[in-house]
């Protein structure tokens, strides 16, 4: 159970970081993709929640 949660957080965080790093919007007004750390945090939370689903 713990391993699944850790893997979910890692996958979500890495995916969020990749979206924030490579998916920058041109105007800079997109809050999710304007900062890789914010998108990594949101991705980690989503990964954690997805790991809870059985």
N, C-alpha and C positions, 0 to 999 in steps of 0.2 A: 504494500500500500504506500509506504513512504517513498519507495523507489519510483513508483508511478507518478507521484506528486512532483518529485524532484525533476524527473524527465519532462513532465508537462510544463513546469516552470521554465526549464532551460530551452525547450523548443519554442515556447511562446515568447520568451524574452529575446531569443536570437532572431525569430521571425519579425518581431516588432522592431528590433534594432535595424534589420535589413530594410524594412519598409521605411523607417525614418531616415536611413542613410541614403538609400538609392531613390526613394520616391518623393524627393523634395518638390514642393510646388513652386512655381515661378514667382508668385507674388509674396510668398512667405506668410500668408494669412491662414494657412491650414494648421490648426493646432496639433493635430496628430502627427503629421509628417514634417513639421518644421524643426523638431528636435529629436534626434535618435534616442536620447535617454528617456524622454517622455513616452515615445512609442514602445520602447523596450519594456518600460514599467507596465504599460497597459497590456502589452503582449504577455508578460509574465502573469498578470492577474487572470487574463483569459485562459492561459495555459493551465493555471492552477484550478480554475473552475471547470475546465474541460476534463482534467484528470479526476475530478470528483464524480463524473458521470460513469455509471457502470453499464 
